[in-house]
Amino acid sequence: MISVRFLSGFERITNPDLLQARRSIRAISKAFGRSPWTISCEIRRNTHEPSGNYGPRTAQ
């Protein structure tokens, strides 16, 4: 079972689209019903350093 502190597969797939649309961390967290801290940690933890791209597939 995946902990509630991590994003679901759907949220991880949707997250890059929202980032690409330049939505803020707070707007993304509100859309998912999550804390801004959770979204921020998820993005920081799963962003590929050289390219700066968030990788939803590697996060899962």
N, C-alpha and C positions, 0 to 999 in steps of 0.2 A: 504494500500500500504506500502511495506517495503522500508525504506529509503536506498539510495544508499551507505550510510556509513556502512551498514551491508552486510554481505555476503549472496548470494543467497543459496537456498537449495542445488543446485549442487556443489557450491563451498564449502559448509560446509561438504558435504559427501566426497568430493575429498581431502579436507585439511588433514584429519588424514592419508591418504595414503601417501601424500607427507611428512608429519612429520615423519611417520614410515620409509620412505626411506631416512631420514636424510637430506632432502632439507632445505636450509636456509630460513629464513623469506623473504629475498630479492628475492630468486629464486621463492618462492611461490607467492609473490606479482607480480612478472613479469609474471608468468604463468596465473594469473587471471586478469592482467591489473589493479591492485589495488596498493594503496600506502602501503609500508612496515608497516606504523603506523596502518592502518586498520587491517592488518593480525595479527600484534602483539597484538592489543587490543582484537581482536576476540579470539585468543588463550588464552590470560590471563583471559578474562571474562568467558570462558566456559571450563576451565580445572578443573577437579575434584581434589580437594586438596590432599586427602590421597593417591590416586593412581597416580596422575600426568597425567592422561589420558584426552585428549580432547574429549568432548562429543557433537558431531554434532547434535544429536537428541534433546538433552535438549536445545541447542542453538536456534533451530528453534521454 
